[in-house]
Amino acid sequence: MSTNDLEKNEQILRGKRIKYIREHELHMNKTQLAKAIGVSSQFLGLVEEGRGNLMYRSIKKLRDLSGHSADYILYGLDDNVLNKTKSLLDKYSDQEIEKAIHMINDIAIFIKK
């Protein structure tokens, strides 16, 4: 699959995620969401069909409205993992986290040998 095909596929999947968020989570019609994120409803329709991309400002507004991370909206990365990781790391000091990262790095080097 060529780079253009992969990018087009990502764009289609992104549009489906945005449509799902709009319909099933925000319970908005196209006009309502379009107004909320600063685009026309026609353009939002193109985005949801995988034939257009939102600009940064609109993605940021969608992120704020939906509570999803930009990583989820753009790439489908599970934002529950990010939230769980953040809550787990809040229990530790910066020094403890740094020490753990060094330990993981040492383990990875050992495994590669």
MDTraj code that builds the backbone (N, CA, C; nanometers):
import mdtraj as md
import numpy as np

residues = "MET SER THR ASN ASP LEU GLU LYS ASN GLU GLN ILE LEU ARG GLY LYS ARG ILE LYS TYR ILE ARG GLU HIS GLU LEU HIS MET ASN LYS THR GLN LEU ALA LYS ALA ILE GLY VAL SER SER GLN PHE LEU GLY LEU VAL GLU GLU GLY ARG GLY ASN LEU MET TYR ARG SER ILE LYS LYS LEU ARG ASP LEU SER GLY HIS SER ALA ASP TYR ILE LEU TYR GLY LEU ASP ASP ASN VAL LEU ASN LYS THR LYS SER LEU LEU ASP LYS TYR SER ASP GLN GLU ILE GLU LYS ALA ILE HIS MET ILE ASN ASP ILE ALA ILE PHE ILE LYS LYS".split()
xyz = np.array([
    [0.0845, -0.1176, 0.0000],
    [0.0000, 0.0000, 0.0000],
    [0.0894, 0.1244, 0.0000],
    [0.0609, 0.2174, -0.0889],
    [0.1430, 0.3374, -0.1013],
    [0.1154, 0.4344, 0.0140],
    [0.2047, 0.5314, 0.0284],
    [0.1896, 0.6341, 0.1326],
    [0.0589, 0.7100, 0.1139],
    [0.0260, 0.7427, -0.0111],
    [-0.0994, 0.8144, -0.0379],
    [-0.2212, 0.7313, 0.0020],
    [-0.2158, 0.6009, -0.0233],
    [-0.3262, 0.5124, 0.0146],
    [-0.3402, 0.5056, 0.1661],
    [-0.2272, 0.4978, 0.2365],
    [-0.2302, 0.4934, 0.3830],
    [-0.2876, 0.6228, 0.4398],
    [-0.2445, 0.7362, 0.3835],
    [-0.2945, 0.8658, 0.4298],
    [-0.4439, 0.8790, 0.4041],
    [-0.4889, 0.8335, 0.2888],
    [-0.6316, 0.8392, 0.2550],
    [-0.7118, 0.7504, 0.3505],
    [-0.6593, 0.6339, 0.3808],
    [-0.7257, 0.5427, 0.4736],
    [-0.7353, 0.6051, 0.6131],
    [-0.6264, 0.6684, 0.6588],
    [-0.6279, 0.7381, 0.7880],
    [-0.7320, 0.8489, 0.7887],
    [-0.7418, 0.9211, 0.6785],
    [-0.8377, 1.0312, 0.6673],
    [-0.9813, 0.9778, 0.6758],
    [-1.0080, 0.8662, 0.6126],
    [-1.1417, 0.8049, 0.6172],
    [-1.1737, 0.7598, 0.7591],
    [-1.0794, 0.6934, 0.8239],
    [-1.1009, 0.6470, 0.9617],
    [-1.1198, 0.7643, 1.0570],
    [-1.0432, 0.8719, 1.0371],
    [-1.0562, 0.9916, 1.1192],
    [-1.1972, 1.0499, 1.1042],
    [-1.2449, 1.0569, 0.9824],
    [-1.3796, 1.1071, 0.9577],
    [-1.4850, 1.0234, 1.0279],
    [-1.4680, 0.8919, 1.0248],
    [-1.5624, 0.8021, 1.0934],
    [-1.5599, 0.8237, 1.2443],
    [-1.4392, 0.8452, 1.3010],
    [-1.4299, 0.8721, 1.4449],
    [-1.5014, 1.0014, 1.4808],
    [-1.4804, 1.1045, 1.4005],
    [-1.5428, 1.2339, 1.4269],
    [-1.6945, 1.2214, 1.4181],
    [-1.7429, 1.1500, 1.3178],
    [-1.8876, 1.1299, 1.3041],
    [-1.9429, 1.0520, 1.4234],
    [-1.8699, 0.9490, 1.4660],
    [-1.9132, 0.8702, 1.5814],
    [-1.9215, 0.9579, 1.7066],
    [-1.8185, 1.0386, 1.7293],
    [-1.8177, 1.1286, 1.8449],
    [-1.9375, 1.2231, 1.8381],
    [-1.9603, 1.2794, 1.7209],
    [-2.0712, 1.3741, 1.7041],
    [-2.2057, 1.3080, 1.7330],
    [-2.2288, 1.1933, 1.6717],
    [-2.3597, 1.1283, 1.6826],
    [-2.3820, 1.0572, 1.8156],
    [-2.2845, 0.9808, 1.8601],
    [-2.3049, 0.8902, 1.9732],
    [-2.2602, 0.9446, 2.1081],
    [-2.1715, 1.0425, 2.1074],
    [-2.1228, 1.0959, 2.2343],
    [-2.1732, 1.2374, 2.2603],
    [-2.1659, 1.3216, 2.1584],
    [-2.2095, 1.4600, 2.1755],
    [-2.3579, 1.4782, 2.1432],
    [-2.4149, 1.3811, 2.0723],
    [-2.5564, 1.3852, 2.0331],
    [-2.5911, 1.5174, 1.9658],
    [-2.5100, 1.5520, 1.8659],
    [-2.5284, 1.6760, 1.7911],
    [-2.5526, 1.6430, 1.6442],
    [-2.6219, 1.7334, 1.5759],
    [-2.6287, 1.7188, 1.4311],
    [-2.5079, 1.7907, 1.3713],
    [-2.4903, 1.7763, 1.2395],
    [-2.3728, 1.8359, 1.1741],
    [-2.3662, 1.9866, 1.1927],
    [-2.4798, 2.0513, 1.1809],
    [-2.4825, 2.1971, 1.1928],
    [-2.4382, 2.2426, 1.3311],
    [-2.4840, 2.1726, 1.4343],
    [-2.4477, 2.2098, 1.5716],
    [-2.2979, 2.1938, 1.5956],
    [-2.2438, 2.0777, 1.5571],
    [-2.1010, 2.0563, 1.5798],
    [-2.0175, 2.1505, 1.4943],
    [-2.0572, 2.1684, 1.3697],
    [-1.9825, 2.2576, 1.2812],
    [-1.9731, 2.3974, 1.3417],
    [-2.0836, 2.4475, 1.3913],
    [-2.0837, 2.5803, 1.4527],
    [-1.9932, 2.5826, 1.5756],
    [-1.9980, 2.4769, 1.6559],
    [-1.9197, 2.4704, 1.7797],
    [-1.7689, 2.4674, 1.7538],
    [-1.7282, 2.4085, 1.6402],
    [-1.5838, 2.3984, 1.6127],
    [-1.5374, 2.4972, 1.5055],
    [-1.6292, 2.5800, 1.4564],
    [-1.5901, 2.6872, 1.3668],
    [-1.5715, 2.6513, 1.2208],
    [-1.6515, 2.5562, 1.1711],
    [-1.6482, 2.5223, 1.0286],
    [-1.7915, 2.5193, 0.9768],
    [-1.8068, 2.5086, 0.8462],
    [-1.9412, 2.4971, 0.7903],
    [-1.9885, 2.3519, 0.8018],
    [-2.1194, 2.3331, 0.8013],
    [-2.1720, 2.1963, 0.8096],
    [-2.1358, 2.1179, 0.6832],
    [-2.1263, 2.1861, 0.5691],
    [-2.0869, 2.1188, 0.4449],
    [-1.9438, 2.0669, 0.4564],
    [-1.8550, 2.1496, 0.5109],
    [-1.7162, 2.1060, 0.5260],
    [-1.7063, 1.9915, 0.6266],
    [-1.7809, 1.9997, 0.7368],
    [-1.7801, 1.8905, 0.8344],
    [-1.8256, 1.7617, 0.7678],
    [-1.9244, 1.7705, 0.6809],
    [-1.9685, 1.6525, 0.6063],
    [-1.8562, 1.5922, 0.5243],
    [-1.7776, 1.6769, 0.4584],
    [-1.6630, 1.6278, 0.3816],
    [-1.5614, 1.5596, 0.4721],
    [-1.5365, 1.6193, 0.5892],
    [-1.4419, 1.5607, 0.6855],
    [-1.4913, 1.4230, 0.7286],
    [-1.6198, 1.4137, 0.7627],
    [-1.6752, 1.2864, 0.8087],
    [-1.6750, 1.1797, 0.6992],
    [-1.6784, 1.2229, 0.5732],
    [-1.6713, 1.1285, 0.4611],
    [-1.5273, 1.0929, 0.4246],
    [-1.4299, 1.1531, 0.4940],
    [-1.2888, 1.1252, 0.4645],
    [-1.2372, 1.2029, 0.3463],
    [-1.3023, 1.3158, 0.3146],
    [-1.2597, 1.3955, 0.1995],
    [-1.2106, 1.5340, 0.2395],
    [-1.1844, 1.5544, 0.3682],
    [-1.1327, 1.6817, 0.4170],
    [-1.0679, 1.6624, 0.5527],
    [-0.9892, 1.7605, 0.5932],
    [-0.9215, 1.7554, 0.7236],
    [-0.9508, 1.8818, 0.8021],
    [-0.9691, 1.8663, 0.9310],
    [-0.9887, 1.9816, 1.0181],
    [-0.8557, 2.0502, 1.0438],
    [-0.8601, 2.1792, 1.0623],
    [-0.7430, 2.2568, 1.1002],
    [-0.7228, 2.2439, 1.2514],
    [-0.6049, 2.2839, 1.2966],
    [-0.5680, 2.2727, 1.4377],
    [-0.6742, 2.3319, 1.5304],
    [-0.7191, 2.4533, 1.4999],
    [-0.8145, 2.5235, 1.5864],
    [-0.9432, 2.4419, 1.6043],
    [-0.9915, 2.3821, 1.4965],
    [-1.1143, 2.3032, 1.5026],
    [-1.0927, 2.1721, 1.5782],
    [-0.9767, 2.1113, 1.5603],
    [-0.9454, 1.9881, 1.6339],
    [-0.9393, 2.0189, 1.7834],
    [-0.8771, 2.1307, 1.8171],
    [-0.8673, 2.1709, 1.9581],
    [-1.0066, 2.1914, 2.0176],
    [-1.0959, 2.2566, 1.9436],
    [-1.2324, 2.2771, 1.9920],
    [-1.3060, 2.1443, 2.0067],
    [-1.2875, 2.0534, 1.9116],
    [-1.3508, 1.9214, 1.9203],
    [-1.2959, 1.8440, 2.0392],
    [-1.1666, 1.8550, 2.0609],
    [-1.1039, 1.7905, 2.1761],
    [-1.1647, 1.8420, 2.3063],
    [-1.1773, 1.9727, 2.3177],
    [-1.2333, 2.0325, 2.4386],
    [-1.3801, 1.9928, 2.4582],
    [-1.4561, 1.9869, 2.3499],
    [-1.5981, 1.9497, 2.3571],
    [-1.6178, 1.8033, 2.3963],
    [-1.5375, 1.7170, 2.3353],
    [-1.5593, 1.5731, 2.3503],
    [-1.4868, 1.5115, 2.4695],
    [-1.3789, 1.5757, 2.5138],
    [-1.2980, 1.5171, 2.6201],
    [-1.1979, 1.4152, 2.5691],
    [-1.1960, 1.3917, 2.4388],
    [-1.0982, 1.2993, 2.3800],
    [-0.9672, 1.3725, 2.3547],
    [-0.8596, 1.2976, 2.3528],
    [-0.7300, 1.3553, 2.3197],
    [-0.7223, 1.3787, 2.1689],
    [-0.6345, 1.4695, 2.1292],
    [-0.6108, 1.4906, 1.9862],
    [-0.5555, 1.3633, 1.9233],
    [-0.4766, 1.2870, 1.9994],
    [-0.4239, 1.1598, 1.9488],
    [-0.5368, 1.0643, 1.9114],
    [-0.6425, 1.0626, 1.9913],
    [-0.7563, 0.9761, 1.9585],
    [-0.8290, 1.0284, 1.8343],
    [-0.8565, 1.1580, 1.8315],
    [-0.9302, 1.2150, 1.7191],
    [-0.8526, 1.1956, 1.5890],
    [-0.7243, 1.2237, 1.5909],
    [-0.6440, 1.2168, 1.4685],
    [-0.6042, 1.0751, 1.4292],
    [-0.5647, 0.9937, 1.5265],
    [-0.5035, 0.8639, 1.4947],
    [-0.5744, 0.7427, 1.5550],
    [-0.6758, 0.7662, 1.6372],
    [-0.7470, 0.6546, 1.6984],
    [-0.6751, 0.5914, 1.8154],
    [-0.5727, 0.6596, 1.8685],
    [-0.4994, 0.6054, 1.9824],
    [-0.5867, 0.6128, 2.1068],
    [-0.5909, 0.5065, 2.1801],
    [-0.6779, 0.4935, 2.2971],
    [-0.6404, 0.5954, 2.4031],
    [-0.7286, 0.6934, 2.4252],
    [-0.6953, 0.7939, 2.5252],
    [-0.7194, 0.7456, 2.6674],
    [-0.7818, 0.6299, 2.6861],
    [-0.7938, 0.5733, 2.8206],
    [-0.6567, 0.5331, 2.8737],
    [-0.5701, 0.4867, 2.7839],
    [-0.4344, 0.4492, 2.8244],
    [-0.3605, 0.5725, 2.8768],
    [-0.3746, 0.6848, 2.8071],
    [-0.3088, 0.8074, 2.8511],
    [-0.3613, 0.8519, 2.9869],
    [-0.4933, 0.8481, 3.0034],
    [-0.5525, 0.8904, 3.1307],
    [-0.5112, 0.7985, 3.2453],
    [-0.5094, 0.6671, 3.2199],
    [-0.4683, 0.5722, 3.3238],
    [-0.3215, 0.5927, 3.3605],
    [-0.2383, 0.6137, 3.2593],
    [-0.0956, 0.6361, 3.2834],
    [-0.0743, 0.7624, 3.3658],
    [-0.1439, 0.8688, 3.3302],
    [-0.1312, 0.9943, 3.4048],
    [-0.1724, 0.9751, 3.5504],
    [-0.2828, 0.9062, 3.5733],
    [-0.3275, 0.8881, 3.7117],
    [-0.2320, 0.7995, 3.7902],
    [-0.1736, 0.7005, 3.7251],
    [-0.0747, 0.6161, 3.7935],
    [0.0517, 0.6952, 3.8268],
    [0.0983, 0.7765, 3.7333],
    [0.2217, 0.8516, 3.7537],
    [0.2059, 0.9636, 3.8556],
    [0.0842, 1.0110, 3.8760],
    [0.0607, 1.1167, 3.9751],
    [0.0982, 1.0717, 4.1167],
    [0.1057, 0.9413, 4.1372],
    [0.1369, 0.8870, 4.2695],
    [0.2869, 0.8922, 4.3014],
    [0.3681, 0.9243, 4.2003],
    [0.5131, 0.9185, 4.2174],
    [0.5773, 1.0541, 4.1933],
    [0.6916, 1.0752, 4.2573],
    [0.7666, 1.1996, 4.2366],
    [0.8410, 1.1931, 4.1034],
    [0.8879, 1.3077, 4.0581],
    [0.9649, 1.3130, 3.9336],
    [1.0908, 1.2267, 3.9431],
    [1.1532, 1.2275, 4.0597],
    [1.2755, 1.1479, 4.0786],
    [1.2445, 0.9980, 4.0702],
    [1.1334, 0.9562, 4.1276],
    [1.0956, 0.8143, 4.1212],
    [1.0652, 0.7725, 3.9773],
    [0.9999, 0.8593, 3.9024],
    [0.9678, 0.8287, 3.7625],
    [1.0953, 0.8204, 3.6797],
    [1.1885, 0.9134, 3.7021],
    [1.3163, 0.9108, 3.6309],
    [1.3921, 0.7822, 3.6603],
    [1.3947, 0.7424, 3.7851],
    [1.4639, 0.6196, 3.8244],
    [1.4013, 0.4986, 3.7551],
    [1.2694, 0.4943, 3.7490],
    [1.2002, 0.3831, 3.6834],
    [1.2318, 0.3795, 3.5340],
    [1.2372, 0.4963, 3.4707],
    [1.2694, 0.5028, 3.3277],
    [1.4095, 0.4486, 3.3026],
    [1.5048, 0.4855, 3.3882],
    [1.6414, 0.4341, 3.3743],
    [1.6449, 0.2826, 3.3934],
    [1.5664, 0.2329, 3.4871],
    [1.5611, 0.0880, 3.5101],
    [1.5039, 0.0159, 3.3879],
    [1.4001, 0.0714, 3.3289],
    [1.3398, 0.0109, 3.2096],
    [1.4393, 0.0129, 3.0939],
    [1.5117, 0.1212, 3.0806],
    [1.6133, 0.1310, 2.9773],
    [1.7216, 0.0250, 2.9975],
    [1.7666, 0.0077, 3.1202],
    [1.8679, -0.0943, 3.1507],
    [1.8170, -0.2342, 3.1184],
    [1.6909, -0.2605, 3.1501],
    [1.6308, -0.3917, 3.1199],
    [1.6255, -0.4131, 2.9692],
    [1.5848, -0.3099, 2.8935],
    [1.5769, -0.3215, 2.7474],
    [1.7152, -0.3511, 2.6881],
    [1.8180, -0.2855, 2.7384],
    [1.9546, -0.3089, 2.6901],
    [1.9961, -0.4516, 2.7224],
    [1.9641, -0.5011, 2.8419],
    [1.9973, -0.6371, 2.8824],
    [1.9273, -0.7389, 2.7919],
    [1.8007, -0.7157, 2.7596],
    [1.7239, -0.8081, 2.6772],
    [1.7798, -0.8139, 2.5357],
    [1.8262, -0.7017, 2.4829],
    [1.8774, -0.6958, 2.3471],
    [2.0081, -0.7719, 2.3313],
    [2.0816, -0.7928, 2.4413],
    [2.2109, -0.8608, 2.4344],
    [2.1975, -1.0064, 2.4087],
])
top = md.Topology()
chain = top.add_chain()
for i, resn in enumerate(residues, 1):
    res = top.add_residue(resn, chain, resSeq=i)
    for name in ("N", "CA", "C"):
        top.add_atom(name, md.element.get_by_symbol(name[0]), res)
traj = md.Trajectory(xyz[None], top)
